[in-house]
């Protein structure tokens, strides 16, 4: 494998840039090529191109020490978050389990655990019912079975900017004494933590110590995981603003904590004449105050917010800061800011006064008065540089909160990839330079996402969905939380709300409600895949119907994908199906 990559840089370049290898996505369709052919530059390049299109079952096929006859097709049954797991449909005993909602009944799991019949470890017992099929595995199956314009996956389907790819290549071929091909400092590669400290010193209006106030992790997900593991013990409570990114809930449970849900309130722009419109999600301070207690160990803040796109304003953040103080000295905020450079609709300037503008439109919670000592700031490179497969994240905060993470890291992995950390260290300064006619890469990025947001928004509105008015509502990230209108409810065939479709072990409580039914129908019959909102709510709220009216739609896609989706969406309201390039009447049955 190494000799192959050394001999064929073109193959290496295509391999590391392949978007289909950037989020753990493995296809069920194996591609194999004899090693002798791989050593041919033309064949290697063609094979790498095919990887970009289809992915592969296993990279063992690239290893000259593996006999071709030993390579077998495998089925990926591993769950994914904020991405589509491209697993093949399961069969046999596994299929029986997936169709049996009782298999994931909490009482059954608890009875099994306490009767001594289960040999599951503590982590699995803490996850309980959440170890079954998920929205990601279910809609991953749909993406494989049907020809769809996929707006479900939460990662870009294009390459990182040229300067980032060049930084990766230069780091990879670096043969100096400091070549980044060996272990680096566990708490973070020195070159990278220095770059991060320099940047965050501007963001936070204070001098950040690179060695004691920065920790590098394998993606933001691990940064969140380690933050919770070092903070939470059984009996502690962690506040989540609902809806929420579904990973948070189970990471809290894995740490032994109890999620406490504080609902964000959806306020429509208008309710006149029973009109269904877009609107804003707001934080009502009294609901947060009611949830705070001496047991509150942490509050997870995600701004810009997944899935709604909400940008928390300074007033709301101040209410959160006040609640942190009220809860007591044990309370800490974990501020997830992975979308901070994608604020495509900025809050009014007067809402940002006094908090700096090093990251236009975004407020770093830790920069609020008195909050540096009470905040772990989490972020990563993946969303900003369209490189989710790089998997480099970090925590920034006071040494008393970062030091425990440093202590835990060696027992999780020795270090994040040295090569990728070095590549990112070389990338960050380049991002501040003029790019594609803009003053910086970050300005270019915002402009790009603003245009894609409007392209998708137009298609959603024409299809009958209600969406936010970004001229009046701040927005960030790359999702639109679209509202289902009565017209779309009427377009959904009645049988789709019948027991044949609604009984689904992957849905909250085993019941697929309106949001799920609509998304499944659109994938199976209309040619467009979106994600239902119910997995972003607590089970109780979802079953009460809090998520019925919304779906999550990603616009971090090529214009071609968005345009294809817009055409498919036009068939939803009129109940027509898109087959190839022709619209035909959908089957009425």
CORBEL-V505093 format. One record per helix or strand. SS is the DSSP state (~ for helix, > for strand). FROM is the first residue (numbers start at 1). TO is the last residue. If there is no record, write none. Layout:
ss:SS from:FROM to:TO
ss:SS from:FROM to:TO
//
This chain:
ss:~ from:2 to:7
ss:~ from:9 to:17
ss:~ from:19 to:21
ss:~ from:35 to:38
ss:~ from:41 to:54
ss:~ from:59 to:62
ss:~ from:68 to:70
ss:~ from:92 to:98
ss:~ from:101 to:104
ss:~ from:106 to:114
ss:~ from:122 to:131
ss:~ from:135 to:145
ss:> from:149 to:150
ss:~ from:162 to:172
ss:~ from:190 to:204
ss:> from:214 to:217
ss:~ from:219 to:231
ss:> from:237 to:242
ss:~ from:247 to:254
ss:> from:258 to:263
ss:> from:265 to:268
ss:~ from:272 to:274
ss:> from:279 to:282
ss:~ from:285 to:291
ss:> from:296 to:302
ss:~ from:314 to:327
ss:> from:332 to:336
ss:> from:345 to:345
ss:~ from:349 to:351
ss:~ from:365 to:367
ss:~ from:372 to:374
ss:> from:375 to:380
ss:~ from:388 to:390
ss:> from:393 to:396
ss:~ from:399 to:409
ss:~ from:418 to:431
ss:> from:435 to:435
ss:> from:438 to:438
ss:~ from:441 to:463
ss:> from:466 to:466
ss:> from:475 to:475
ss:> from:479 to:483
ss:~ from:486 to:491
ss:~ from:494 to:497
ss:~ from:499 to:502
ss:> from:503 to:503
ss:~ from:508 to:510
ss:> from:511 to:511
ss:~ from:514 to:526
ss:> from:528 to:529
ss:> from:531 to:532
ss:~ from:534 to:536
ss:~ from:539 to:544
ss:> from:550 to:554
ss:~ from:559 to:573
ss:> from:576 to:579
ss:> from:582 to:585
//
